């Protein structure tokens, strides 16, 4: 997942490795930065994070990433200053986030957020689905280590790059981007 800085002088990428420090059977993903002229390399994400999908802002002053830190149930969007520092979480969606993208002016971020219609209520009574029972009405099913995502749908959201409450742009019993997002 290499991402070249807009100036062409840096490259951010994801390094995946087996997590040998814990008894869990899992992989770690960390974001690293290489200065292309010197070859100097450094780790941008700390040990408490599982990070991926780096994406430079249009002017190159920030790096957008998907990360799960201690205390996060699902991956969320974080923004990291390009010259280092602490990453700031800009989303906190219950179902987690996939695939962020900067607006051309760098002021907003569009992303796919997982929505479970069983968690939503129309305001006229309880949500229309029972949490005890799963009714599968499609053949799409994967063993992906994430648990059951049979009812989750990915919808477009928009949030200010500085953070705030995201605005959900699409709704419905379908996913933006297709079923491959379940992996």
C-alpha positions in Angstrom: 0.0 0.0 0.0 2.7 2.5 -0.9 1.7 6.2 -1.1 4.1 8.8 -2.5 4.1 12.2 -0.9 2.9 15.0 -3.3 6.5 16.4 -3.3 7.8 13.0 -4.4 10.4 13.0 -1.6 8.7 10.6 0.8 6.9 7.3 0.7 4.4 6.0 3.3 3.7 2.3 3.3 2.2 -0.5 5.5 4.3 -3.3 6.9 2.4 -6.3 8.0 4.0 -8.9 10.3 3.0 -11.7 12.7 2.5 -10.4 16.2 5.0 -12.5 18.2 4.6 -10.4 21.3 1.2 -11.7 22.3 -0.4 -15.1 22.6 -3.1 -14.0 20.1 -3.0 -15.5 16.6 -2.9 -12.2 14.7 -1.0 -9.9 12.4 0.2 -6.3 13.1 0.1 -3.6 10.6 2.2 -0.4 11.0 2.8 2.6 8.9 6.3 3.5 8.0 7.8 6.5 6.2 10.9 6.5 4.0 12.8 9.6 3.0 13.6 8.8 -0.7 16.8 10.9 -1.0 18.5 9.5 2.2 16.7 6.2 2.5 16.1 7.0 6.2 13.1 5.1 7.5 10.9 5.5 10.6 7.8 4.0 12.1 4.8 6.4 12.2 2.3 4.3 14.1 3.1 3.2 17.6 2.9 -0.3 19.2 -0.6 0.3 20.6 -2.1 0.7 17.1 -3.0 -1.5 14.2 -2.8 0.9 11.2 -3.2 0.7 7.4 -4.3 2.6 4.3 -2.1 5.7 4.5 -3.2 8.6 2.2 -1.4 12.0 1.9 -3.5 15.1 2.1 -3.5 17.1 -1.2 -0.8 19.5 0.0 1.1 16.8 1.9 0.9 18.3 5.3 -1.1 15.4 6.8 -1.5 11.7 6.5 -4.9 10.0 6.7 -4.9 6.4 8.0 -7.2 3.7 9.2 -6.3 2.6 12.7 -7.5 0.6 15.7 -5.9 1.8 18.9 -6.4 0.4 22.4 -10.0 1.0 23.3 -11.3 1.1 19.7 -13.7 -1.8 18.8 -13.3 -1.1 15.0 -10.9 0.8 12.8 -11.5 4.5 12.7 -10.0 7.4 10.7 -7.0 9.2 12.1 -5.1 12.2 10.8 -1.4 12.4 11.5 0.8 15.5 10.9 3.3 14.7 8.1 6.3 15.7 10.2 5.3 13.4 13.1 3.3 13.9 16.2 0.2 12.4 17.7 -2.5 11.0 15.4 -5.9 12.5 16.0 -9.1 10.4 15.7 -11.7 12.1 13.5 -14.3 9.3 13.4 -16.0 7.2 16.1 -18.5 5.0 14.2 -19.8 2.0 16.0 -19.5 -0.2 12.9 -16.0 1.1 12.0 -14.7 2.8 8.8 -13.2 1.6 5.5 -11.6 3.5 2.6 -11.1 7.2 3.3 -10.4 9.8 0.7 -9.4 13.5 1.0 -11.4 16.2 -0.8 -9.3 18.2 -3.4 -9.0 21.2 -1.0 -8.1 18.9 2.0 -10.9 20.3 4.2 -13.1 17.2 4.2 -12.8 13.4 4.1 -15.2 11.1 2.4 -15.3 7.6 3.7 -17.3 4.3 3.9 -18.8 3.6 7.3 -20.3 0.3 8.3 -24.0 0.7 9.2 -26.1 -2.1 10.7 -29.8 -1.5 10.0 -30.6 -3.5 13.1 -29.1 -0.7 15.2 -31.3 2.0 13.6 -34.8 2.8 14.7 -37.3 4.7 12.6 -38.4 6.7 15.6 -41.8 4.9 15.6 -40.8 2.0 17.7 -38.1 -0.6 18.0 -35.7 -1.4 15.2 -37.1 -3.8 12.6 -34.6 -6.6 13.2 -34.0 -8.9 16.1 -30.4 -9.1 17.4 -31.0 -12.8 18.4 -31.7 -14.1 14.9 -29.9 -13.8 11.6 -31.9 -14.2 8.4 -29.5 -14.5 5.5 -31.1 -13.5 2.2 -28.0 -13.5 0.1 -25.3 -16.1 -0.7 -22.5 -13.7 0.2 -20.6 -15.1 3.1 -17.0 -15.1 4.1 -14.9 -16.3 6.9 -12.9 -13.2 7.5 -12.2 -13.1 11.2 -14.4 -10.1 11.7 -17.5 -11.9 12.9 -20.8 -11.8 11.2 -21.2 -8.8 8.8 -24.2 -10.3 7.0 -26.4 -7.3 7.8 -23.9 -4.5 7.7 -23.9 -2.2 4.8 -21.2 0.3 3.8 -22.4 3.8 3.1 -20.8 7.1 2.1 -20.1 9.6 4.9 -18.4 13.0 4.9 -16.5 14.6 7.9 -14.4 17.7 8.3 -10.7 16.9 8.2 -10.5 18.6 11.6 -13.1 16.2 13.0 -16.7 16.5 14.1 -19.9 14.7 13.5 -19.9 12.8 10.1 -22.8 13.3 7.7 -24.1 10.1 6.2 -24.7 10.7 2.5 -26.2 7.4 1.3 -28.7 5.0 2.9 -30.4 1.7 2.0 -30.1 -2.1 2.0 -27.1 -2.1 -0.3 -23.4 -1.2 0.1 -21.4 1.5 -1.7 -18.5 -0.2 -3.5 -19.8 -3.8 -3.4 -19.4 -6.9 -1.4 -15.6 -7.0 -1.6 -15.5 -4.5 1.2 -16.2 -7.3 3.7 -12.7 -8.5 3.5 
